[in-house]
């Protein structure tokens, strides 16, 4: 997963010198998607960007950590997690 790190120098106006630095690390972009569990197939249907993909419950629980009692909701995924489920989030970002 790609992260970006920024280093900021802190300027002290009282002394007129730089006193230190602050490091800010920004993690990978996150994508919000809805999900619901199908009673008929026991699979999770994940809806992202107008597309719906059927996801194996074992894979879904491994990615989200949700229990089998969860039947519907919203979760925030990384691009890698969406790709594991069959989505193509990189194409969406480029469009």
C-alpha positions in Angstrom: 0.0 0.0 0.0 1.3 3.4 -1.0 1.9 6.0 1.7 3.1 9.6 1.4 5.3 11.2 4.0 5.8 15.0 4.5 8.3 16.7 6.7 7.5 20.2 8.0 10.1 22.4 9.7 8.7 24.5 12.6 9.7 28.1 12.6 9.8 29.9 16.0 9.0 33.6 15.4 10.2 34.5 18.9 13.8 33.3 18.2 13.8 33.6 14.4 15.0 30.0 14.0 13.7 26.6 13.1 13.0 24.6 16.3 12.2 21.2 14.9 10.3 19.1 12.4 6.9 17.4 12.3 6.4 14.3 10.1 3.0 13.6 8.6 2.3 10.3 6.9 -0.8 9.9 4.8 -1.9 6.3 4.2 -3.6 4.8 1.1 -6.8 6.3 -0.3 -9.9 4.7 1.1 -13.1 3.9 -0.7 -16.6 3.6 0.9 -18.8 0.8 -0.3 -22.0 -0.7 0.8 -22.6 -4.4 1.4 -25.5 -6.8 2.1 -25.5 -10.5 2.8 -27.7 -12.7 0.5 -29.8 -15.1 2.4 -30.1 -17.3 -0.6 -26.4 -17.7 -1.4 -24.8 -16.6 1.9 -22.4 -14.5 -0.1 -22.0 -10.8 0.4 -23.0 -8.4 -2.4 -20.7 -5.4 -2.3 -21.8 -2.2 -4.1 -19.1 0.3 -5.2 -19.3 3.0 -7.8 -22.6 1.6 -9.3 -21.2 -1.9 -9.6 -22.2 -4.9 -7.6 -19.9 -7.9 -7.0 -20.7 -11.1 -5.2 -18.0 -11.9 -2.6 -17.3 -15.1 -0.8 -18.2 -14.8 2.9 -14.8 -16.1 4.0 -12.9 -13.5 1.9 -15.3 -10.7 3.1 -14.8 -11.5 6.7 -11.1 -11.8 6.3 -11.0 -8.3 4.7 -13.5 -6.5 7.0 -13.3 -8.5 10.2 -17.1 -8.5 10.4 -19.0 -11.4 12.0 -21.4 -13.6 10.1 -24.2 -11.8 12.0 -23.6 -8.7 9.9 -26.2 -8.6 7.2 -25.8 -5.1 5.7 -23.8 -1.9 6.2 -21.1 0.3 4.9 -17.4 -0.3 5.1 -14.3 1.7 4.0 -11.9 -0.4 1.8 -8.5 0.2 0.4 -7.9 -0.1 -3.4 -6.1 -3.4 -2.8 -9.1 -4.8 -0.9 -11.5 -3.7 -3.6 -9.3 -5.4 -6.2 -9.3 -8.6 -4.2 -13.1 -8.6 -4.5 -13.1 -8.0 -8.2 -13.4 -4.2 -8.5 -11.1 -2.0 -10.5 -10.7 1.2 -8.4 -7.7 2.4 -10.2 -9.7 2.9 -13.4 -12.2 5.0 -11.5 -9.6 7.3 -10.2 -8.1 7.9 -13.7 -11.5 8.8 -15.2 
